[in-house]
Amino acid sequence: MSTTATKKSPNTILVGGKQRYYEPAPQGIDLESFRKVVTSRRSVRKFTATPVPRAVVDDCLDMAMLAPCSSGLQPWEFYVVRSAGKKAALVKACMSQSAAKTASELIVCVARTDRVDEFSRQMLREWPMPDVPPLVKRYYQLIPYHYTPGPLDSIAMLKKAAFSVGGLFTPIPRGPHTHAEIRLWAAKSAALACENLVLAFRAHGFDTCMMEGFDDLRVRKLLKLADGAFPIMVVAAGERADDGVFWPQVRFDRKLFVHEV
Ligand SMILES: Cc1cc2nc3c(=O)[nH]c(=O)nc-3n(C[C@H](O)[C@H](O)[C@H](O)COP(=O)(O)O)c2cc1C
């Protein structure tokens, strides 16, 4: 194993005579602290006037962007709305919900469907190993074609038909092909980043409320979002007020949700 790992020469280990990347799983993580973060996260709808330090917000955003993401393509963006005028407009666009009105930070999470091509090329340029494996290279060269729905989903429909025929004989990916499927594709990864974000705030002692109750059109205009970018959530963050959680958490019987098959 090499001891002086760098981006272009990471730690490696020999497995079955082949040199493989080596990243051991850290042990000794405090499970109870993790559990406390997860179980104490609540949707907080009333915050105090205490500001969240900028370094905390930045750290939480950094942790958000470590969320898993489809094909590593990071189809998310975060707009930390700081200007007083824009913040007031965003509160209004969030229908003046209490969480938005009292939050010291409002962060709009945007899912992007229009950077697949650019980020696929960037991935190949910034590949973290000395050589890009041929399969990986092929994958990122093909992805942009895979995620091209065409006008009115025309190309998507052709691909769906072709893939369905192939699917009679072997398992195949059945999407994302259409505009709607590609939006869902981006929203999935962006939502995972939002979950990281709110857990990170909780770990820092602050609280959040995820909100999808906002006027999409107004938020799009406020942030001047292009067609391939759509806001999926506004995350309100701040210090929990004593009466900031409105009622105890409700979760139904796990039998309704967990199935062993
Ligand atoms: C995608 C999503 C959208 C949400 N939108 C809103 C919202 O617009 N306003 C609000 O007060 N809470 C909103 N919530 C918070 C939920 O109401 C809350 O998570 C749920 O009632 C469970 O409560 P808990 O978060 O305290 O466990 C949203 C949560 C999610 C995940």
The ligand as an ORCA input file, in Angstrom:
! r2SCAN-3c Opt
* xyz 0 1
  C     -40.442     17.383      0.667
  C     -40.970     17.992      1.921
  C     -41.716     19.142      1.840
  C     -42.181     19.772      3.002
  N     -42.854     20.957      2.903
  C     -43.196     21.614      4.036
  C     -43.757     22.914      3.973
  O     -43.933     23.504      2.912
  N     -44.082     23.529      5.127
  C     -43.891     22.941      6.346
  O     -44.203     23.559      7.367
  N     -43.348     21.701      6.439
  C     -42.994     21.038      5.323
  N     -42.393     19.815      5.402
  C     -42.165     19.199      6.695
  C     -43.092     18.018      6.913
  O     -44.396     18.491      7.147
  C     -42.554     17.213      8.079
  O     -41.301     16.677      7.693
  C     -43.472     16.076      8.480
  O     -44.689     16.572      8.958
  C     -42.831     15.179      9.528
  O     -42.409     15.915     10.667
  P     -40.896     15.926     11.162
  O     -40.077     16.502     10.035
  O     -40.861     16.809     12.360
  O     -40.507     14.519     11.442
  C     -41.930     19.178      4.260
  C     -41.162     18.011      4.321
  C     -40.673     17.438      3.166
  C     -39.812     16.224      3.272
*
